[in-house]
Amino acid sequence: MNEFEIKILDALQDVFSCRFLDALMPFITHLTDGGAIWIALSLVLIIFKKTRRAGISMAISLAIGLIVGNLALKNIVGRIRPYDVNESVTLLVERPSDYSFPSGHTLASFEAATALFIHHKKAGVFALAVAFLTAFSRLYLYVHYPTDVLFSMVLGIGIAILSAFITSKIYDNKKIKDHK
Protein backbone atom coordinates (compact mmCIF):
# COMPACT_ATOMS: atom_id res chain seq x y z
CA MET A 1 0.00 0.00 0.00
CA ASN A 2 2.74 2.48 0.90
CA GLU A 3 4.39 2.06 -2.52
CA PHE A 4 1.15 2.85 -4.38
CA GLU A 5 0.51 5.87 -2.17
CA ILE A 6 4.06 7.13 -2.68
CA LYS A 7 3.38 7.00 -6.43
CA ILE A 8 0.24 9.12 -5.89
CA LEU A 9 2.22 11.67 -3.86
CA ASP A 10 4.93 11.75 -6.54
CA ALA A 11 2.28 12.27 -9.21
CA LEU A 12 0.80 15.16 -7.21
CA GLN A 13 4.26 16.71 -7.08
CA ASP A 14 4.73 16.24 -10.83
CA VAL A 15 1.39 17.85 -11.64
CA PHE A 16 1.06 20.63 -9.07
CA SER A 17 4.54 21.59 -7.90
CA CYS A 18 5.23 25.28 -8.49
CA ARG A 19 6.60 28.30 -6.61
CA PHE A 20 3.15 29.63 -5.81
CA LEU A 21 1.99 26.39 -4.15
CA ASP A 22 5.41 25.94 -2.53
CA ALA A 23 4.65 29.18 -0.68
CA LEU A 24 0.89 28.73 -0.19
CA MET A 25 0.77 25.13 1.07
CA PRO A 26 3.08 25.65 4.08
CA PHE A 27 1.02 28.75 4.96
CA ILE A 28 -2.23 26.75 4.79
CA THR A 29 -0.78 23.92 6.85
CA HIS A 30 0.63 26.28 9.49
CA LEU A 31 -2.71 28.08 9.66
CA THR A 32 -4.20 24.89 11.06
CA ASP A 33 -1.24 23.75 13.23
CA GLY A 34 -2.47 22.20 16.44
CA GLY A 35 -6.04 23.07 15.46
CA ALA A 36 -5.35 26.53 16.91
CA ILE A 37 -7.45 28.45 14.37
CA TRP A 38 -10.37 26.08 14.91
CA ILE A 39 -10.04 26.25 18.70
CA ALA A 40 -9.96 30.05 18.55
CA LEU A 41 -12.98 30.15 16.23
CA SER A 42 -14.98 27.82 18.46
CA LEU A 43 -14.21 29.99 21.50
CA VAL A 44 -15.28 33.14 19.66
CA LEU A 45 -18.52 31.45 18.57
CA ILE A 46 -19.24 30.31 22.13
CA ILE A 47 -19.19 33.94 23.30
CA PHE A 48 -22.23 34.94 21.22
CA LYS A 49 -25.63 33.42 21.94
CA LYS A 50 -26.54 33.25 18.24
CA THR A 51 -23.48 31.08 17.44
CA ARG A 52 -22.94 29.37 20.80
CA ARG A 53 -24.37 26.01 19.72
CA ALA A 54 -21.97 25.87 16.75
CA GLY A 55 -19.04 26.82 18.96
CA ILE A 56 -19.88 24.15 21.52
CA SER A 57 -20.31 21.58 18.77
CA MET A 58 -16.94 22.53 17.29
CA ALA A 59 -15.24 22.35 20.70
CA ILE A 60 -16.72 18.91 21.42
CA SER A 61 -15.59 17.74 17.97
CA LEU A 62 -12.05 18.97 18.50
CA ALA A 63 -11.83 17.34 21.94
CA ILE A 64 -13.08 13.97 20.65
CA GLY A 65 -10.74 14.15 17.65
CA LEU A 66 -7.74 14.93 19.84
CA ILE A 67 -8.42 11.87 21.98
CA VAL A 68 -9.36 9.48 19.17
CA GLY A 69 -6.97 10.67 16.47
CA ASN A 70 -3.87 12.15 18.01
CA LEU A 71 -3.70 10.36 21.35
CA ALA A 72 -5.07 6.93 20.37
CA LEU A 73 -4.92 6.11 16.65
CA LYS A 74 -1.55 7.72 15.88
CA ASN A 75 0.12 5.64 18.59
CA ILE A 76 -1.84 2.44 17.94
CA VAL A 77 -1.19 2.45 14.17
CA GLY A 78 2.32 3.93 14.33
CA ARG A 79 2.58 4.56 10.58
CA ILE A 80 5.81 6.15 9.42
CA ARG A 81 5.60 9.25 7.29
CA PRO A 82 5.99 9.19 3.49
CA TYR A 83 9.16 11.31 3.55
CA ASP A 84 10.76 8.54 5.64
CA VAL A 85 9.98 6.07 2.84
CA ASN A 86 11.00 8.37 -0.02
CA GLU A 87 14.03 10.11 1.43
CA SER A 88 14.74 11.98 -1.81
CA VAL A 89 11.91 14.44 -1.11
CA THR A 90 12.82 17.96 -0.05
CA LEU A 91 10.35 19.06 2.60
CA LEU A 92 8.95 22.59 2.62
CA VAL A 93 7.99 22.35 6.30
CA GLU A 94 9.68 21.09 9.43
CA ARG A 95 9.55 17.30 9.80
CA PRO A 96 6.65 16.34 12.07
CA SER A 97 7.87 14.20 14.96
CA ASP A 98 4.75 12.07 15.40
CA TYR A 99 3.26 9.29 13.30
CA SER A 100 1.47 9.76 9.99
CA PHE A 101 -1.93 8.09 10.55
CA PRO A 102 -4.35 9.83 10.87
CA SER A 103 -3.67 13.38 9.71
CA GLY A 104 -4.31 15.57 12.75
CA HIS A 105 -4.49 18.75 10.65
CA THR A 106 -7.10 17.21 8.34
CA LEU A 107 -9.04 15.62 11.18
CA ALA A 108 -9.33 18.84 13.19
CA SER A 109 -10.19 20.85 10.08
CA PHE A 110 -13.00 18.54 8.98
CA GLU A 111 -14.38 18.20 12.52
CA ALA A 112 -14.56 21.94 13.03
CA ALA A 113 -15.67 22.85 9.51
CA THR A 114 -18.39 20.20 9.42
CA ALA A 115 -19.65 21.16 12.87
CA LEU A 116 -19.84 24.77 11.74
CA PHE A 117 -21.55 23.76 8.48
CA ILE A 118 -24.21 21.80 10.38
CA HIS A 119 -25.16 24.92 12.34
CA HIS A 120 -24.32 27.76 9.93
CA LYS A 121 -24.24 26.74 6.26
CA LYS A 122 -22.67 29.87 4.74
CA ALA A 123 -19.78 30.09 7.19
CA GLY A 124 -19.46 26.31 7.05
CA VAL A 125 -18.90 26.33 3.29
CA PHE A 126 -15.94 28.69 3.73
CA ALA A 127 -14.61 26.55 6.59
CA LEU A 128 -14.95 23.40 4.48
CA ALA A 129 -12.95 25.09 1.71
CA VAL A 130 -10.18 25.72 4.25
CA ALA A 131 -10.47 22.09 5.42
CA PHE A 132 -10.07 20.79 1.84
CA LEU A 133 -7.07 23.09 1.28
CA THR A 134 -5.57 21.81 4.52
CA ALA A 135 -6.06 18.20 3.44
CA PHE A 136 -4.44 18.91 0.07
CA SER A 137 -1.56 20.75 1.76
CA ARG A 138 -0.72 17.67 3.82
CA LEU A 139 -0.38 15.65 0.61
CA TYR A 140 1.41 18.39 -1.32
CA LEU A 141 3.91 18.78 1.51
CA TYR A 142 4.57 15.02 1.48
CA VAL A 143 3.89 14.61 5.20
CA HIS A 144 0.86 12.28 4.87
CA TYR A 145 -0.27 9.41 2.69
CA PRO A 146 -3.55 9.77 0.78
CA THR A 147 -5.24 7.18 3.02
CA ASP A 148 -4.19 9.17 6.13
CA VAL A 149 -5.97 12.20 4.72
CA LEU A 150 -9.05 10.38 3.37
CA PHE A 151 -9.59 8.51 6.63
CA SER A 152 -9.17 11.76 8.57
CA MET A 153 -11.76 13.52 6.41
CA VAL A 154 -14.33 10.76 6.96
CA LEU A 155 -13.55 10.45 10.68
CA GLY A 156 -13.71 14.23 11.11
CA ILE A 157 -17.12 14.42 9.44
CA GLY A 158 -18.37 11.53 11.59
CA ILE A 159 -17.09 13.11 14.80
CA ALA A 160 -18.73 16.42 13.85
CA ILE A 161 -22.07 14.70 13.31
CA LEU A 162 -21.70 12.97 16.70
CA SER A 163 -20.81 16.28 18.36
CA ALA A 164 -23.85 17.98 16.80
CA PHE A 165 -26.00 15.19 18.26
CA ILE A 166 -24.35 15.60 21.69
CA THR A 167 -24.81 19.37 21.50
CA SER A 168 -28.50 19.01 20.65
CA LYS A 169 -28.93 16.68 23.64
CA ILE A 170 -27.24 19.25 25.89
CA TYR A 171 -29.58 21.97 24.61
CA ASP A 172 -32.65 19.71 24.84
CA ASN A 173 -31.83 18.85 28.48
CA LYS A 174 -31.28 22.54 29.24
CA LYS A 175 -34.74 23.40 27.81
CA ILE A 176 -36.38 20.74 29.96
CA LYS A 177 -34.63 22.03 33.12
CA ASP A 178 -35.51 25.66 32.25
CA HIS A 179 -39.22 24.78 32.14
CA LYS A 180 -39.34 23.01 35.53
C-alpha positions as CSV (number, residue, x, y, z in Angstrom):
1,M,0.0,0.0,0.0
2,N,2.7,2.5,0.9
3,E,4.4,2.1,-2.5
4,F,1.1,2.8,-4.4
5,E,0.5,5.9,-2.2
6,I,4.1,7.1,-2.7
7,K,3.4,7.0,-6.4
8,I,0.2,9.1,-5.9
9,L,2.2,11.7,-3.9
10,D,4.9,11.7,-6.5
11,A,2.3,12.3,-9.2
12,L,0.8,15.2,-7.2
13,Q,4.3,16.7,-7.1
14,D,4.7,16.2,-10.8
15,V,1.4,17.9,-11.6
16,F,1.1,20.6,-9.1
17,S,4.5,21.6,-7.9
18,C,5.2,25.3,-8.5
19,R,6.6,28.3,-6.6
20,F,3.2,29.6,-5.8
21,L,2.0,26.4,-4.2
22,D,5.4,25.9,-2.5
23,A,4.6,29.2,-0.7
24,L,0.9,28.7,-0.2
25,M,0.8,25.1,1.1
26,P,3.1,25.7,4.1
27,F,1.0,28.7,5.0
28,I,-2.2,26.7,4.8
29,T,-0.8,23.9,6.8
30,H,0.6,26.3,9.5
31,L,-2.7,28.1,9.7
32,T,-4.2,24.9,11.1
33,D,-1.2,23.8,13.2
34,G,-2.5,22.2,16.4
35,G,-6.0,23.1,15.5
36,A,-5.3,26.5,16.9
37,I,-7.4,28.5,14.4
38,W,-10.4,26.1,14.9
39,I,-10.0,26.3,18.7
40,A,-10.0,30.1,18.6
41,L,-13.0,30.2,16.2
42,S,-15.0,27.8,18.5
43,L,-14.2,30.0,21.5
44,V,-15.3,33.1,19.7
45,L,-18.5,31.4,18.6
46,I,-19.2,30.3,22.1
47,I,-19.2,33.9,23.3
48,F,-22.2,34.9,21.2
49,K,-25.6,33.4,21.9
50,K,-26.5,33.3,18.2
51,T,-23.5,31.1,17.4
52,R,-22.9,29.4,20.8
53,R,-24.4,26.0,19.7
54,A,-22.0,25.9,16.7
55,G,-19.0,26.8,19.0
56,I,-19.9,24.2,21.5
57,S,-20.3,21.6,18.8
58,M,-16.9,22.5,17.3
59,A,-15.2,22.4,20.7
60,I,-16.7,18.9,21.4
61,S,-15.6,17.7,18.0
62,L,-12.1,19.0,18.5
63,A,-11.8,17.3,21.9
64,I,-13.1,14.0,20.6
65,G,-10.7,14.2,17.7
66,L,-7.7,14.9,19.8
67,I,-8.4,11.9,22.0
68,V,-9.4,9.5,19.2
69,G,-7.0,10.7,16.5
70,N,-3.9,12.1,18.0
71,L,-3.7,10.4,21.3
72,A,-5.1,6.9,20.4
73,L,-4.9,6.1,16.6
74,K,-1.5,7.7,15.9
75,N,0.1,5.6,18.6
76,I,-1.8,2.4,17.9
77,V,-1.2,2.4,14.2
78,G,2.3,3.9,14.3
79,R,2.6,4.6,10.6
80,I,5.8,6.2,9.4
81,R,5.6,9.3,7.3
82,P,6.0,9.2,3.5
83,Y,9.2,11.3,3.6
84,D,10.8,8.5,5.6
85,V,10.0,6.1,2.8
86,N,11.0,8.4,0.0
87,E,14.0,10.1,1.4
88,S,14.7,12.0,-1.8
89,V,11.9,14.4,-1.1
90,T,12.8,18.0,0.0
91,L,10.4,19.1,2.6
92,L,9.0,22.6,2.6
93,V,8.0,22.3,6.3
94,E,9.7,21.1,9.4
95,R,9.6,17.3,9.8
96,P,6.7,16.3,12.1
97,S,7.9,14.2,15.0
98,D,4.7,12.1,15.4
99,Y,3.3,9.3,13.3
100,S,1.5,9.8,10.0
101,F,-1.9,8.1,10.5
102,P,-4.3,9.8,10.9
103,S,-3.7,13.4,9.7
104,G,-4.3,15.6,12.8
105,H,-4.5,18.8,10.6
106,T,-7.1,17.2,8.3
107,L,-9.0,15.6,11.2
108,A,-9.3,18.8,13.2
109,S,-10.2,20.9,10.1
110,F,-13.0,18.5,9.0
111,E,-14.4,18.2,12.5
112,A,-14.6,21.9,13.0
113,A,-15.7,22.9,9.5
114,T,-18.4,20.2,9.4
115,A,-19.7,21.2,12.9
116,L,-19.8,24.8,11.7
117,F,-21.6,23.8,8.5
118,I,-24.2,21.8,10.4
119,H,-25.2,24.9,12.3
120,H,-24.3,27.8,9.9
121,K,-24.2,26.7,6.3
122,K,-22.7,29.9,4.7
123,A,-19.8,30.1,7.2
124,G,-19.5,26.3,7.1
125,V,-18.9,26.3,3.3
126,F,-15.9,28.7,3.7
127,A,-14.6,26.5,6.6
128,L,-15.0,23.4,4.5
129,A,-12.9,25.1,1.7
130,V,-10.2,25.7,4.3
131,A,-10.5,22.1,5.4
132,F,-10.1,20.8,1.8
133,L,-7.1,23.1,1.3
134,T,-5.6,21.8,4.5
135,A,-6.1,18.2,3.4
136,F,-4.4,18.9,0.1
137,S,-1.6,20.7,1.8
138,R,-0.7,17.7,3.8
139,L,-0.4,15.6,0.6
140,Y,1.4,18.4,-1.3
141,L,3.9,18.8,1.5
142,Y,4.6,15.0,1.5
143,V,3.9,14.6,5.2
144,H,0.9,12.3,4.9
145,Y,-0.3,9.4,2.7
146,P,-3.6,9.8,0.8
147,T,-5.2,7.2,3.0
148,D,-4.2,9.2,6.1
149,V,-6.0,12.2,4.7
150,L,-9.1,10.4,3.4
151,F,-9.6,8.5,6.6
152,S,-9.2,11.8,8.6
153,M,-11.8,13.5,6.4
154,V,-14.3,10.8,7.0
155,L,-13.6,10.4,10.7
156,G,-13.7,14.2,11.1
157,I,-17.1,14.4,9.4
158,G,-18.4,11.5,11.6
159,I,-17.1,13.1,14.8
160,A,-18.7,16.4,13.9
161,I,-22.1,14.7,13.3
162,L,-21.7,13.0,16.7
163,S,-20.8,16.3,18.4
164,A,-23.9,18.0,16.8
165,F,-26.0,15.2,18.3
166,I,-24.3,15.6,21.7
167,T,-24.8,19.4,21.5
168,S,-28.5,19.0,20.7
169,K,-28.9,16.7,23.6
170,I,-27.2,19.2,25.9
171,Y,-29.6,22.0,24.6
172,D,-32.7,19.7,24.8
173,N,-31.8,18.9,28.5
174,K,-31.3,22.5,29.2
175,K,-34.7,23.4,27.8
176,I,-36.4,20.7,30.0
177,K,-34.6,22.0,33.1
178,D,-35.5,25.7,32.2
179,H,-39.2,24.8,32.1
180,K,-39.3,23.0,35.5
